[in-house]
Amino acid sequence: MEDRLTTANLQMGQGASAFAEGNTDDACDDFRSALESFRKAGDPAGECEALYNIALAEFRLGRFAEAQTRATEAFDSALSLRH
């Protein structure tokens, strides 16, 4: 499980770097990979962060419906983290 989290965090870092450099398509791919890794690792907080980052990247790419869907998923995920 720790390996999956390490992988997910590396993917998030790669996505953040790509996003900062303006490589938004690459960032989206990295964030999606991180989302899958966080899900496999059972890390809901990581899932939430990945969903939020996907929403930002999709918005930057002008894919507003997808951005809204992912933002809603991130919001719902964040609400589920509250105990």
C-alpha positions as CSV (number, residue, x, y, z in Angstrom):
1,M,0.0,0.0,0.0
2,E,2.8,2.4,0.8
3,D,4.2,1.9,-2.7
4,R,0.9,2.9,-4.2
5,L,0.8,6.0,-2.1
6,T,4.4,6.9,-3.1
7,T,3.4,6.4,-6.8
8,A,0.3,8.5,-6.4
9,N,2.3,11.3,-4.7
10,L,4.9,11.2,-7.5
11,Q,2.2,11.4,-10.1
12,M,0.6,14.4,-8.3
13,G,4.0,16.1,-8.3
14,Q,4.5,15.4,-12.0
15,G,1.0,16.8,-12.7
16,A,1.7,19.9,-10.6
17,S,5.0,20.5,-12.5
18,A,3.3,20.0,-15.8
19,F,0.5,22.3,-14.8
20,A,2.9,25.0,-13.7
21,E,4.8,24.7,-17.0
22,G,1.5,25.1,-19.0
23,N,1.5,21.4,-20.1
24,T,-2.1,21.1,-19.1
25,D,-2.9,17.9,-21.1
26,D,0.0,16.2,-19.5
27,A,-1.0,17.5,-16.1
28,C,-4.5,16.1,-16.6
29,D,-3.1,12.7,-17.5
30,D,-0.8,12.7,-14.4
31,F,-3.7,13.8,-12.1
32,R,-5.9,11.0,-13.5
33,S,-3.2,8.4,-12.9
34,A,-2.8,9.7,-9.4
35,L,-6.5,9.5,-8.8
36,E,-6.4,5.8,-9.8
37,S,-3.4,5.2,-7.6
38,F,-5.0,6.9,-4.6
39,R,-8.2,4.8,-5.2
40,K,-6.2,1.6,-5.3
41,A,-4.4,2.6,-2.1
42,G,-7.6,3.5,-0.4
43,D,-6.7,7.1,0.3
44,P,-9.8,9.2,0.1
45,A,-8.0,12.5,0.9
46,G,-5.6,11.9,-2.0
47,E,-8.6,11.1,-4.3
48,C,-10.2,14.4,-3.3
49,E,-7.0,16.3,-4.1
50,A,-6.5,14.6,-7.4
51,L,-10.2,15.3,-8.4
52,Y,-9.7,18.9,-7.5
53,N,-6.5,19.2,-9.6
54,I,-8.2,17.4,-12.5
55,A,-11.1,20.0,-12.3
56,L,-8.5,22.9,-12.4
57,A,-6.8,21.4,-15.4
58,E,-10.0,20.6,-17.3
59,F,-11.1,24.2,-16.6
60,R,-7.9,25.6,-18.0
61,L,-8.4,23.4,-21.1
62,G,-11.9,24.9,-21.6
63,R,-13.6,21.6,-20.9
64,F,-16.0,23.2,-18.5
65,A,-18.6,20.3,-18.2
66,E,-15.8,17.9,-17.2
67,A,-14.3,20.5,-14.9
68,Q,-17.7,20.9,-13.2
69,T,-18.2,17.2,-12.9
70,R,-14.8,16.7,-11.3
71,A,-15.2,19.7,-9.0
72,T,-18.5,18.3,-7.8
73,E,-16.9,14.9,-7.2
74,A,-14.0,16.6,-5.3
75,F,-16.5,18.6,-3.2
76,D,-18.6,15.5,-2.4
77,S,-15.4,13.6,-1.6
78,A,-14.3,16.4,0.8
79,L,-17.7,16.3,2.5
80,S,-17.4,12.6,3.1
81,L,-14.1,13.1,4.8
82,R,-15.7,15.0,7.6
83,H,-16.6,12.9,10.6
